[in-house]
Amino acid sequence: MRGTELTHSTQDLWRRTTQQDAQSVHSVSSTDLSLEGLDIQESMLRALACSMKKKRFLRQLKASTGRGVSSWVSWRQQKYKAWRELQENIWNCARIFWLWKPSLDEIGGNFGPGIQSYFTFLRFLLFINFLAVLLATGFIVLPVLIAHDASTFPKSLRAEAVCRNYNHSRSSRSAWQHFQDVFTGEGFLEHSYLFYGGYNMKWDNNSLYNVHLAYLLSILGYFLACFIWIFRQITASFVQWKMQRWDFKQNASAKIFTEWDFCIQSPEAAALKQKNIYNGLKMDLAEQNRHMQNQQRTRKQLAQLYLLRLLINGVILLLMVAAFYIIYLVTTFPQHYHQQDAASLGVLVQYLPPVAISGVNLFMPFLLHALAQLENYSPSDEVNLTIVRCVLLRLSCLGMFLFFLGHRILCWGSSSAVQCQPCGYNKLYQCWENRIGQEMYKMTIFNFLTTLASSFLISPLRRLLVRYSSSAVARWLGKEEFLVPHNVLDIVTIQTVIWTGIFFCPLLPLVGCASIFLAFYIKKYTLFRNCQPSTRLFRASRSKFLFQIMLLLGLFLACTPLSFAISRASPSHACGLFANYAVPWHAVSTAVSVLPASVQLILDYATSSVFCFSLLMLLSLILTVIIAQAQENRRVIERLKKQRELYVKEKWHLVKKLAQAFVELL
């Protein structure tokens, strides 16, 4: 009886609710649609707090009235619809020009988000280099092309004749020598706009456009833009990395029931989405299993693990010391030859430092990766630790190479030598900026050649050996896996080289754009043709954060020789835009001296210590406010998490009470 009464009461409640809904619908229609000159817009209808059934009824009622609306309302509706269509068309066009989007989705679906992050990083570096090409072309190359007089070359009047004996003649060279010039940067490339020596313009006070100032400010502005862009990427990656902590883990059931995209229609996209969800669940289960194993370790196991990691770090330190010594020997080897002997040595000897540095950087990451696997870290921590170790090695090798190159050309530490006294630099290098630019150019070209050789020679041979051979060596090698740390360090190193040489070779980013664009398709071909999906997946968000940190370190390393070349080094007296300046930075002070007195006063105040101290205090205050806000947000998040737990407990308590009441009713 009590169950029957409950059923009747439920039916009565449903009947009354239905009647109230119908009355509310009629009331809404009578009040809103009966007004003269007014009409329910689609945006208002969507925002209306009622059920879908009511909204459908209102649409039908609006269509059945057949009354015309005012011209003002009709014009507004047409304008809103046209604006929405324009936005959708612009977005569709932007998606067409969004580079490599289908390829990135395909890579992420087949090999996981970790490997996809590497190719996304390639696209990011391509945009950075393209920005440098735009700045160099717009502010340097085009003005020089418009105002350049090819028959005149500015010679410094403050230097001796021995410092101004730079041969600008383009003597006849054979076809083989022209082919070698492509790889060495000499010959026709040495006097082109690719290098610093190709920009030769006299100082003219009547000129409205100061190319000397634009040369410096465009490079400095580009470095500032790169810093802001990279720092913004670091901030976004850091937020994602914080959200991937163990406290914010999402349940597997929630991922299964919420991650599917119901807009997918093609079978290929559905297969990629399935693989993506599968890889995500695989990473979650692996991390959960590792987290449980770490909690169950005893003190003895922890002591053994820490001792093993200490021994491995000692071995890695010895390997790095040996690599530094090899770089030192090979870098000092070409110093025994003069510049006149460079042509007789050939291309191979000129490429000896890049070959040695690339050889160390090629084999050391494999050893570091193999040793890192013995330390029993998680896949993400293993990748990040390998990246940190390898980047220290590579940046140290590059820094050592730059130091010895500066010691040989700019006479660092030996300014009293005979060949350094007349000019302030080694007189054997009459245009020393071109010489440093050629070294950076050769390292960029050799890195691309290494990518070609690795993708089309080494990887296919390994794949054929594993497929058609059953030897112990083939079984030990196995099919190649795409090592993200090794590939990321390659592009970070070469990007650092491009940044270092941008003052000496303004169009070097153009070479970098071409190499990165081709490297994307080469690496993609190698990935699908010769590599297998990694058995140990890792989080892409955690690695992206470290990728950007390593790139920022490379930017700081490139700023060191650039700041010295601009503010301290004596420019070449026989070539370049700054031949008549003691240091290139004097071009800025010369340009400021012609400005009005009020502008000079403002600039002097902006560069004074008082303004810098005030700016530092303001930034400190802003940073304090941001940190306080972040701490308060963290406390609010913790309170919301506890409140969510209480809500869950309360709901379970209500469910138990309802179950007991239902049992009593039956």
Stockholm file with secondary structure:
# STOCKHOLM 1.0

chainA/1-666         MRGTELTHSTQDLWRRTTQQDAQSVHSVSSTDLSLEGLDIQESMLRALACSMKKKRFLRQLKASTGRGVSSWVSWRQQKYKAWRELQENIWNCARIFWLWKPSLDEIGGNFGPGIQSYFTFLRFLLFINFLAVLLATGFIVLPVLIAHDASTFPKSLRAEAVCRNYNHSRSSRSAWQHFQDVFTGEGFLEHSYLFYGGYNMKWDNNSLYNVHLAYLLSILGYFLACFIWIFRQITASFVQWKMQRWDFKQNASAKIFTEWDFCIQSPEAAALKQKNIYNGLKMDLAEQNRHMQNQQRTRKQLAQLYLLRLLINGVILLLMVAAFYIIYLVTTFPQHYHQQDAASLGVLVQYLPPVAISGVNLFMPFLLHALAQLENYSPSDEVNLTIVRCVLLRLSCLGMFLFFLGHRILCWGSSSAVQCQPCGYNKLYQCWENRIGQEMYKMTIFNFLTTLASSFLISPLRRLLVRYSSSAVARWLGKEEFLVPHNVLDIVTIQTVIWTGIFFCPLLPLVGCASIFLAFYIKKYTLFRNCQPSTRLFRASRSKFLFQIMLLLGLFLACTPLSFAISRASPSHACGLFANYAVPWHAVSTAVSVLPASVQLILDYATSSVFCFSLLMLLSLILTVIIAQAQENRRVIERLKKQRELYVKEKWHLVKKLAQAFVELL
#=GR chainA/1-666 SS CHHHHHHHHHHHHHHHHHHHHHHHHHHHHHHHSSSTTCCCCHHHHHHSSSCHHHHHHHHHHHHHHCCCCCHHHHHHHHHHHHHHHHHHHHHHHHHHHSTTHHHHHHHHHHHCHHHHHHHHHHHHHHHHHHHHHHHHIIIIIHHHHHHCCTTCCCCCSSSCGGGGCCCCCCCCCCHHHHHHHHHHCCTTTTTSTTSGGGCCCCCCTTCSSCHHHHHHHHHHHHHHHHHHHHHHHHHHHHHHHHHTSGGGCCCHHHHHHHSCCTTCCSHHHHHHHHHHHHHHHHHHHHHHHHHHHHHTCCHHHHHHHHHHHHHHHHHHHHHHHHHHHHHHHHHHGGGGSCGGGHHHHHHHHHTHHHHHHHHHHHHHHHHHHHHHHTTTCCHHHHHHHHHHHHHHHHHHHHHHHHHHHHHHHSCTTCTTSTTTTTTSSCTTCTTHHHHHHHHHHHHHHHHHHHHHHIIIIIHHHHHHHHHHCCSHHHHHHCSEECCHHHHHHHHHHHHHHHHHTTTTCTTHHHHHHHHHHHHHHHHHHHHHHHEECCSSCCCHHHHHHHHHHHHHHHHHHHHHHHHHHHHTSCCCSSSSTTTTSSSTTHHHHHHHHTSCHHHHHHHHHHTSHHHHHHHHHHHHHHHHHHHHHHHHHHHHHHHHHHHHHHHHHHHHHHHHHHHHHHHHHC
#=GC SS_cons         CHHHHHHHHHHHHHHHHHHHHHHHHHHHHHHHSSSTTCCCCHHHHHHSSSCHHHHHHHHHHHHHHCCCCCHHHHHHHHHHHHHHHHHHHHHHHHHHHSTTHHHHHHHHHHHCHHHHHHHHHHHHHHHHHHHHHHHHIIIIIHHHHHHCCTTCCCCCSSSCGGGGCCCCCCCCCCHHHHHHHHHHCCTTTTTSTTSGGGCCCCCCTTCSSCHHHHHHHHHHHHHHHHHHHHHHHHHHHHHHHHHTSGGGCCCHHHHHHHSCCTTCCSHHHHHHHHHHHHHHHHHHHHHHHHHHHHHTCCHHHHHHHHHHHHHHHHHHHHHHHHHHHHHHHHHHGGGGSCGGGHHHHHHHHHTHHHHHHHHHHHHHHHHHHHHHHTTTCCHHHHHHHHHHHHHHHHHHHHHHHHHHHHHHHSCTTCTTSTTTTTTSSCTTCTTHHHHHHHHHHHHHHHHHHHHHHIIIIIHHHHHHHHHHCCSHHHHHHCSEECCHHHHHHHHHHHHHHHHHTTTTCTTHHHHHHHHHHHHHHHHHHHHHHHEECCSSCCCHHHHHHHHHHHHHHHHHHHHHHHHHHHHTSCCCSSSSTTTTSSSTTHHHHHHHHTSCHHHHHHHHHHTSHHHHHHHHHHHHHHHHHHHHHHHHHHHHHHHHHHHHHHHHHHHHHHHHHHHHHHHHHC
//
